[in-house]
């Protein structure tokens, strides 16, 4: 009896082991079928929308480029730092302006044709023609005199009458250098050349500016004390051909203050 029980007990675990093996085998196909169905369902989804997904997803090369550290530092829509450091392209060269004549800027009206014909006949630019007309009408009754020092380093031009009124002063310096002169406003005098060759001597009140050429020593013009806003021109330093007559008036420069009070016109000779 003990042998039969033991044999029966030994047989039961074998049967249980055998019975468990078919159950596991039965379960395995079910799980594999479930996996297959899931994979087929996923594959069916990819097959249905696979083209659109492939079109939306960037290529591996683009992913690598976009995911580079430089691109991540620059941020979306911005160039990498190495491109940002490049200098900007040079601007295009400016378009050269077309030269315009000075005549169109003047509102000449019906006189335009006469103006242009006048320029051609006189062979003048617009500026030269305007200067000629201004000199003619602004300095009406005056003559353009030219002159200078002995060596020619200093040259000037001055607008004054052809009939000159000369002052002969007897002050200490005018007597020694025979300073006879006529007075004009500063606007009518123009130094043509020699500014670097001019030196100045002053004394006493230092209001009179005795200018002369430092090369030859000739005083062809100066600034008188009586008219600091004008110039005193030496008539003997003018070029020939423009002086018609000379009238000389003596001026008592030894008693300068009294002579200035008594004289009626000398104070205003440098005014326009």
C-alpha contacts under 8 A as a table, 3 or more apart, distances in Angstrom:
res1	aa1	res2	aa2	distance
1	X	4	X	5.15
1	X	5	X	6.28
2	X	5	X	5.17
2	X	6	X	6.08
3	X	6	X	5.14
3	X	7	X	6.02
4	X	7	X	5.02
4	X	8	X	6.05
5	X	8	X	4.99
5	X	9	X	5.97
6	X	9	X	4.94
6	X	10	X	6.06
7	X	10	X	5.09
7	X	11	X	6.12
8	X	11	X	5.04
8	X	12	X	6.38
9	X	12	X	5.40
9	X	13	X	7.25
10	X	13	X	6.04
10	X	14	X	6.93
11	X	14	X	5.27
11	X	15	X	6.29
12	X	15	X	5.08
12	X	16	X	6.13
13	X	16	X	4.88
13	X	17	X	6.01
14	X	17	X	5.08
14	X	18	X	6.06
15	X	18	X	4.95
15	X	19	X	5.88
16	X	19	X	4.95
16	X	20	X	6.09
17	X	20	X	5.19
17	X	21	X	6.42
18	X	21	X	5.39
18	X	22	X	7.04
19	X	22	X	5.78
19	X	23	X	6.71
20	X	23	X	5.12
20	X	24	X	6.25
21	X	24	X	5.23
21	X	25	X	6.12
22	X	25	X	4.85
22	X	26	X	5.88
23	X	26	X	4.87
23	X	27	X	6.11
24	X	27	X	5.00
24	X	28	X	6.10
25	X	28	X	5.20
25	X	29	X	6.92
26	X	29	X	5.98
26	X	30	X	7.02
27	X	30	X	5.25
27	X	31	X	6.44
28	X	31	X	5.23
28	X	32	X	6.14
29	X	32	X	5.06
29	X	33	X	5.88
30	X	33	X	5.04
30	X	34	X	6.14
31	X	34	X	4.97
31	X	35	X	6.20
32	X	35	X	5.00
32	X	36	X	6.07
33	X	36	X	4.95
33	X	37	X	6.05
34	X	37	X	5.11
34	X	38	X	6.11
35	X	38	X	5.07
35	X	39	X	6.06
36	X	39	X	5.07
36	X	40	X	5.95
37	X	40	X	4.95
37	X	41	X	5.95
38	X	41	X	5.00
38	X	42	X	6.11
39	X	42	X	5.04
39	X	43	X	5.89
40	X	43	X	4.85
40	X	44	X	5.88
41	X	44	X	5.02
41	X	45	X	6.34
42	X	45	X	5.11
42	X	46	X	6.38
43	X	46	X	5.07
43	X	47	X	6.04
44	X	47	X	4.95
44	X	48	X	6.10
45	X	48	X	5.15
45	X	49	X	6.31
45	X	50	X	7.55
46	X	49	X	5.37
46	X	50	X	4.58
47	X	50	X	5.16
47	X	51	X	7.98
49	X	52	X	5.63
49	X	53	X	6.33
50	X	53	X	5.19
50	X	54	X	6.01
51	X	54	X	5.13
51	X	55	X	6.16
52	X	55	X	5.03
52	X	56	X	6.21
53	X	56	X	5.16
53	X	57	X	6.07
54	X	57	X	5.35
54	X	58	X	7.94
55	X	58	X	7.51
58	X	62	X	6.04
58	X	63	X	6.38
59	X	62	X	5.31
59	X	63	X	6.30
60	X	63	X	4.96
60	X	64	X	6.19
61	X	64	X	5.13
61	X	65	X	6.26
62	X	65	X	5.02
62	X	66	X	6.00
63	X	66	X	5.21
63	X	67	X	5.88
64	X	67	X	5.14
64	X	68	X	6.20
65	X	68	X	5.39
65	X	71	X	7.49
66	X	71	X	6.01
66	X	72	X	7.25
67	X	71	X	6.70
67	X	72	X	6.41
68	X	71	X	5.37
68	X	72	X	6.23
69	X	72	X	5.03
69	X	73	X	6.11
70	X	73	X	5.15
70	X	74	X	6.24
70	X	80	X	5.59
70	X	81	X	6.82
71	X	74	X	5.11
71	X	75	X	6.19
71	X	76	X	7.66
71	X	79	X	7.37
71	X	80	X	5.46
72	X	75	X	5.22
72	X	76	X	7.54
73	X	80	X	7.51
73	X	81	X	7.99
74	X	78	X	5.61
74	X	79	X	6.22
74	X	80	X	5.24
74	X	81	X	6.45
75	X	78	X	5.80
79	X	83	X	6.02
79	X	84	X	6.19
80	X	83	X	5.45
80	X	84	X	6.32
81	X	84	X	4.87
81	X	85	X	6.21
82	X	85	X	5.41
82	X	86	X	6.98
83	X	86	X	5.47
100	X	104	X	7.88
101	X	104	X	6.23
101	X	105	X	7.71
102	X	105	X	5.54
102	X	106	X	7.17
102	X	126	X	6.80
103	X	106	X	5.46
103	X	126	X	6.80
104	X	107	X	7.26
108	X	111	X	5.31
108	X	112	X	5.05
109	X	112	X	5.96
110	X	113	X	7.12
111	X	114	X	5.22
111	X	115	X	6.06
112	X	115	X	5.04
112	X	116	X	6.22
113	X	116	X	5.29
113	X	117	X	6.14
114	X	117	X	5.09
114	X	118	X	6.01
115	X	118	X	5.06
115	X	119	X	6.31
116	X	119	X	5.11
116	X	120	X	6.35
117	X	120	X	5.15
117	X	121	X	6.21
118	X	121	X	5.24
118	X	122	X	6.13
118	X	129	X	7.95
119	X	122	X	5.28
119	X	123	X	5.54
119	X	124	X	5.04
119	X	125	X	6.49
119	X	126	X	7.07
119	X	129	X	6.33
120	X	123	X	4.88
120	X	124	X	6.73
121	X	124	X	7.99
122	X	129	X	7.92
124	X	127	X	7.72
124	X	128	X	5.33
124	X	129	X	5.62
125	X	128	X	5.02
125	X	129	X	6.07
126	X	129	X	5.19
126	X	130	X	6.11
127	X	130	X	5.12
127	X	131	X	6.10
128	X	131	X	5.08
128	X	132	X	6.19
129	X	132	X	5.14
129	X	133	X	6.35
130	X	133	X	5.24
130	X	134	X	6.07
131	X	134	X	5.06
131	X	135	X	5.91
132	X	135	X	5.22
132	X	136	X	6.10
133	X	136	X	5.06
133	X	137	X	6.22
134	X	137	X	5.37
134	X	138	X	5.36
134	X	139	X	7.61
135	X	138	X	5.35
135	X	139	X	5.40
135	X	140	X	7.51
136	X	139	X	5.75
136	X	140	X	5.63
137	X	140	X	4.88
139	X	142	X	5.34
139	X	143	X	7.80
139	X	159	X	7.23
141	X	161	X	6.67
142	X	159	X	5.96
142	X	160	X	5.05
142	X	161	X	4.50
142	X	162	X	6.67
143	X	159	X	5.43
143	X	160	X	5.43
143	X	161	X	5.55
143	X	162	X	5.83
143	X	242	X	6.98
144	X	157	X	6.66
144	X	158	X	5.63
144	X	159	X	4.49
144	X	160	X	6.55
144	X	242	X	7.55
145	X	157	X	5.59
145	X	158	X	5.22
145	X	159	X	6.11
145	X	160	X	7.11
145	X	238	X	6.71
145	X	239	X	7.16
145	X	242	X	6.11
145	X	243	X	7.93
146	X	155	X	7.52
146	X	156	X	5.80
146	X	157	X	4.29
146	X	158	X	6.33
146	X	238	X	5.76
146	X	239	X	5.73
147	X	155	X	5.83
147	X	156	X	5.60
147	X	157	X	6.41
147	X	220	X	7.66
147	X	237	X	5.62
147	X	238	X	4.12
147	X	239	X	5.12
148	X	152	X	6.20
148	X	153	X	7.71
148	X	154	X	5.26
148	X	155	X	4.29
148	X	156	X	5.99
148	X	220	X	5.84
148	X	237	X	5.91
148	X	238	X	6.75
149	X	152	X	5.46
149	X	153	X	6.83
149	X	154	X	5.57
149	X	155	X	6.94
149	X	213	X	6.78
149	X	216	X	7.48
149	X	218	X	5.49
149	X	219	X	6.80
149	X	220	X	5.63
149	X	237	X	6.64
150	X	153	X	7.98
150	X	216	X	6.39
150	X	218	X	6.38
151	X	154	X	7.80
151	X	215	X	7.42
151	X	216	X	5.99
152	X	155	X	6.56
153	X	193	X	7.09
153	X	194	X	5.30
153	X	197	X	6.78
153	X	213	X	7.52
153	X	215	X	7.88
154	X	191	X	7.86
154	X	192	X	7.58
154	X	193	X	5.57
154	X	194	X	4.29
154	X	195	X	7.21
154	X	197	X	7.04
154	X	198	X	7.58
154	X	213	X	6.84
155	X	191	X	6.28
155	X	192	X	5.30
155	X	193	X	5.32
155	X	194	X	6.58
156	X	189	X	7.37
156	X	190	X	5.65
156	X	191	X	4.34
156	X	192	X	4.80
156	X	193	X	6.98
157	X	189	X	6.05
157	X	190	X	5.39
157	X	191	X	6.57
157	X	192	X	6.97
158	X	188	X	5.57
158	X	189	X	4.50
158	X	190	X	6.33
159	X	184	X	7.93
159	X	188	X	5.27
159	X	189	X	6.72
160	X	164	X	7.59
160	X	184	X	7.05
160	X	188	X	7.73
161	X	164	X	6.02
162	X	242	X	6.24
162	X	243	X	4.86
162	X	244	X	5.15
162	X	245	X	6.82
163	X	243	X	6.38
163	X	244	X	5.43
163	X	245	X	4.68
163	X	246	X	5.81
163	X	247	X	7.65
164	X	182	X	6.95
164	X	243	X	7.30
164	X	244	X	7.91
164	X	245	X	6.26
164	X	246	X	4.88
164	X	247	X	6.21
165	X	182	X	5.99
165	X	246	X	6.11
165	X	247	X	4.95
165	X	248	X	6.05
165	X	249	X	7.42
166	X	180	X	6.39
166	X	181	X	5.33
166	X	182	X	4.76
166	X	235	X	7.93
166	X	246	X	6.88
166	X	247	X	5.87
166	X	248	X	4.57
166	X	249	X	6.03
167	X	180	X	5.62
167	X	181	X	5.51
167	X	182	X	6.15
167	X	248	X	5.83
167	X	249	X	4.98
167	X	250	X	5.81
167	X	251	X	6.28
168	X	178	X	7.91
168	X	179	X	6.82
168	X	180	X	4.73
168	X	181	X	6.99
168	X	248	X	6.67
168	X	249	X	5.97
168	X	250	X	4.69
168	X	251	X	5.74
169	X	174	X	5.85
169	X	175	X	6.85
169	X	179	X	6.82
169	X	180	X	6.73
169	X	250	X	6.07
169	X	251	X	4.73
169	X	252	X	6.10
169	X	253	X	5.47
170	X	173	X	7.92
170	X	174	X	5.84
170	X	175	X	4.97
170	X	250	X	7.83
170	X	251	X	6.67
170	X	252	X	5.82
170	X	253	X	5.12
170	X	254	X	6.22
171	X	174	X	5.34
171	X	175	X	5.86
171	X	252	X	7.08
171	X	253	X	4.25
171	X	254	X	4.72
171	X	256	X	7.88
172	X	175	X	5.61
172	X	176	X	6.62
172	X	253	X	7.92
172	X	254	X	7.12
173	X	176	X	5.24
173	X	177	X	6.30
173	X	179	X	7.93
174	X	177	X	5.33
174	X	178	X	5.35
174	X	179	X	4.59
174	X	180	X	7.62
175	X	178	X	5.06
175	X	179	X	6.72
176	X	179	X	7.91
179	X	234	X	7.22
180	X	234	X	6.07
180	X	235	X	7.44
181	X	232	X	5.38
181	X	233	X	5.01
181	X	234	X	4.55
181	X	235	X	6.19
182	X	232	X	5.40
182	X	233	X	5.35
182	X	234	X	6.78
182	X	235	X	7.19
183	X	227	X	7.83
183	X	230	X	6.76
183	X	231	X	5.62
183	X	232	X	4.53
183	X	233	X	6.33
183	X	269	X	6.10
183	X	270	X	6.42
184	X	188	X	6.65
184	X	189	X	7.43
184	X	230	X	5.65
184	X	231	X	5.61
184	X	232	X	6.71
184	X	233	X	7.77
184	X	269	X	6.29
184	X	270	X	5.16
184	X	271	X	7.93
185	X	188	X	5.68
185	X	189	X	7.16
185	X	229	X	6.67
185	X	230	X	4.36
185	X	231	X	6.48
185	X	269	X	7.01
185	X	270	X	4.00
185	X	271	X	5.65
185	X	272	X	6.33
186	X	189	X	5.37
186	X	229	X	6.26
186	X	230	X	4.41
186	X	231	X	6.09
186	X	270	X	7.05
187	X	190	X	7.69
189	X	231	X	7.49
191	X	194	X	7.67
191	X	195	X	7.58
194	X	197	X	5.05
194	X	198	X	6.59
195	X	198	X	5.49
197	X	213	X	5.75
197	X	214	X	5.79
197	X	215	X	6.97
198	X	211	X	6.37
198	X	212	X	5.58
198	X	213	X	4.77
198	X	214	X	5.78
199	X	211	X	5.59
199	X	212	X	5.72
199	X	213	X	6.35
199	X	214	X	5.88
200	X	209	X	6.20
200	X	210	X	5.40
200	X	211	X	4.30
200	X	212	X	6.44
201	X	209	X	6.31
201	X	210	X	5.05
201	X	211	X	6.35
202	X	205	X	7.97
202	X	206	X	4.93
202	X	207	X	7.41
202	X	208	X	6.41
202	X	209	X	5.74
202	X	210	X	6.23
203	X	206	X	4.96
203	X	208	X	7.94
205	X	208	X	7.61
206	X	209	X	7.02
207	X	224	X	7.56
207	X	225	X	5.37
207	X	228	X	7.18
208	X	222	X	7.80
208	X	223	X	5.59
208	X	224	X	4.80
208	X	225	X	4.35
208	X	228	X	7.16
209	X	222	X	5.94
209	X	223	X	4.91
209	X	224	X	6.58
209	X	225	X	7.74
210	X	219	X	7.53
210	X	221	X	7.97
210	X	222	X	5.15
210	X	223	X	6.52
210	X	224	X	7.79
211	X	219	X	6.12
211	X	221	X	6.79
211	X	222	X	5.22
211	X	223	X	7.69
212	X	217	X	5.74
212	X	218	X	5.43
212	X	219	X	4.16
212	X	220	X	6.80
212	X	221	X	7.47
212	X	222	X	7.70
213	X	216	X	5.74
213	X	217	X	4.85
213	X	218	X	5.55
213	X	219	X	6.49
214	X	217	X	5.34
219	X	222	X	7.11
219	X	234	X	7.65
220	X	233	X	6.30
220	X	234	X	5.31
220	X	237	X	5.62
221	X	231	X	6.65
221	X	232	X	5.48
221	X	233	X	4.46
221	X	234	X	5.77
222	X	231	X	5.71
222	X	232	X	5.28
222	X	233	X	6.78
223	X	227	X	7.15
223	X	228	X	5.84
223	X	229	X	7.79
223	X	230	X	6.40
223	X	231	X	4.82
223	X	232	X	5.85
224	X	227	X	5.42
224	X	228	X	5.80
224	X	230	X	7.56
224	X	231	X	6.59
224	X	232	X	6.07
225	X	228	X	5.62
226	X	260	X	7.59
226	X	266	X	7.27
226	X	267	X	6.28
227	X	230	X	5.54
227	X	231	X	7.35
227	X	266	X	7.94
227	X	267	X	6.38
227	X	268	X	7.69
227	X	269	X	7.25
227	X	270	X	5.89
228	X	231	X	7.49
229	X	270	X	6.02
229	X	271	X	7.75
230	X	269	X	7.98
230	X	270	X	4.78
230	X	271	X	7.79
231	X	270	X	7.47
234	X	237	X	5.52
234	X	238	X	7.25
235	X	238	X	5.48
239	X	242	X	7.48
240	X	243	X	7.10
241	X	244	X	7.99
243	X	246	X	7.67
251	X	259	X	7.16
252	X	255	X	5.92
252	X	256	X	6.40
252	X	259	X	5.96
253	X	256	X	4.50
253	X	259	X	7.02
255	X	258	X	5.72
255	X	259	X	6.16
256	X	259	X	5.12
256	X	260	X	6.12
257	X	260	X	5.25
257	X	261	X	6.43
258	X	261	X	5.22
258	X	262	X	6.31
259	X	262	X	5.23
259	X	263	X	6.06
260	X	263	X	5.31
260	X	266	X	7.55
260	X	267	X	7.48
261	X	264	X	7.69
263	X	266	X	6.26
263	X	267	X	7.86
264	X	267	X	7.35
265	X	268	X	5.70
265	X	269	X	6.61
266	X	269	X	5.42
267	X	270	X	7.42
268	X	271	X	5.38
